[in-house]
Amino acid sequence: MSRGTKIVATVGPASSDLETLKRMLKAGVNVVRLNFSHGKAQDHIDRAAMVRQAAAECGHEIAIMADLQGPKIRIGKFENGRIDIADGDKFILDADCTLGNQERVGLDYKALPRDVKPHDILLLNDGLIVMIVDKIIGNEIHTTVKIGGELSNNKGINRQGGGLTAPALTAKDMEDIKTAMSFQADYVAVSFPKNATDMEMARQLSNIAGEPYGHKPMMIAKIERAEAIPLLQEILDASDGIMVARGDLAVEVGNAAVPALQKRMIKMARASNKLAITATQMMESMIVNAVPTRAEVSDVANAVLDGTDAVMTSAETASGKYPVETVEAMASICVEAEKFQECKLDADFLNITFTRIDQSIAYGALFTAYHLRVKAIVALTESGSTALWMSRHNIDIPLIALTPSVATQRKLALYRNVQAFKMPYSTDRDAVLKSVEDLLQGRGVVNKGDTMVVTWGEPMGQVGGTNAMKIVKFGDN
């Protein structure tokens, strides 16, 4: 496996035919994102089926991520679809307005007048329009335009510094969770969580909806609100990973604050044995151009060097002209950046306290493999936990996860540096180790005479029970 950083690609009108999707998978997509902010339930069900078909025809499993819309904090519509407002204009955001004009516009989020106060700064259309709140009269927010421009239907609203009370999970999100579980989405991304409770509720709803299918998805918290930053550790503890969602986050905290926050969030996720995805405008120019800008190349590379598990595309692959080329470019950037990643394995282990046997085996395998310079590390895993712990540390030795569970194999598609294969287990340890050798030799991962470190649980097949490690020289079994 030449690339450790994974690629999450959003599918949409530009990538919803089978052949394009297959080309994207072959170019390097590991996880497909279904954006529930657009389309109907059946659209997502159909796309999920197409993703599974494309993966089967390409010969490898990938993960599906259902990305929930979250609270819709937007203005309403205008009589003529758009207006132009100038610096210094007076403008009213009116929760009771039906159709907007040059003086006022309605609100989809009716509680906004109760969430703001005089002198608050409101940012519309991703911060391109800035308004200062003068006063609130009933359901009307009277503002002065600080930075004007074109304002069109249904543009988003943020309050600088955060503080809007909209719940992370809406009634639509709850229905969308049911839809996502009907096709067993491997990951559910929750938009705008403010605290651990939001993530715990989303997990509970997902597990209930997935119960008829025997399925429990992994939960990704999208860090988009300013108030989520002080509570990042508790959100991480309640999640399986986070998405550094730089769009709305930048509007609330300011563009200049985001790069340092990105590094901090990824570092915290790795230290907490959680996953991290870096998203928003990574290859934005490739919506219309066949090659990325040098700034975009640096952006992707820096995320890789920060230690992110995955980099993500949005409109680039959902509606852009060059979805396949975007994935190809992103993959090549990841490969080049990874050549310069630091391996500080000894230093990483200096202050670690081992609290579980399976965790100790995982770290012991890393340490042994690093110093013996083996060909690969193989984790026989039911749940994927052993592979997760190993993947939190940079090492230039392939991490191979072998599991009897297709669901686990798909989830492992997001873990950095991990390549997962499905392999049935038996209770006979020697027979299983022989199967490991046959599978990996057949796939060209190892050759006769190569040495690998293998971890597993005895008795074979128990969940969460990795308790054994062996140094195996292939060809000796």
Buried (B, 14 or more C-beta within 10 A) or exposed (E): EEBBBBBBBBBBEBBBEEEBBBBBBBBBBBBBBBBBEBBEBEBBBBBBEBBBEBBEEBEBBBBBBBBBBBBEBBBBBBEEEEBEBEEEBEBBBBBEBEEBEEEBBBBBBEBBBEBBEEEBBBBBBEBBBBBEBBEBEEBBBBBBBBBBBEBBBEBBBBBBEBBBEBBBBBEBBBEBBBBBBBBBBBBBBBBBBBBBBBBBBBBEBBBEBBEEEEBBBBBBBBBBBBBBBEBBEBBBEBBBBBBBBBBBBBBBBEEEBBBEBBBBBBEBBBEBBBBBBBBBBBBBBBBEBEBBEEEBBEBBBBBBBBBBBBBBBBBBBBBBEBBBBBBBBBBBBBBBBBEEBEEEBEEBBEEEEEEEBBBBBBBBBBBBBBEEEBBBBBBBBBBBBBBBBBBBBBBEBBBBBBBBBEBBBBBBBBBBBBBBBBBEBEEEBEEBBEBBBEBBBEEEBBEEEBBBBBBBBEEBBEEEBBBBBEEBEBEEE
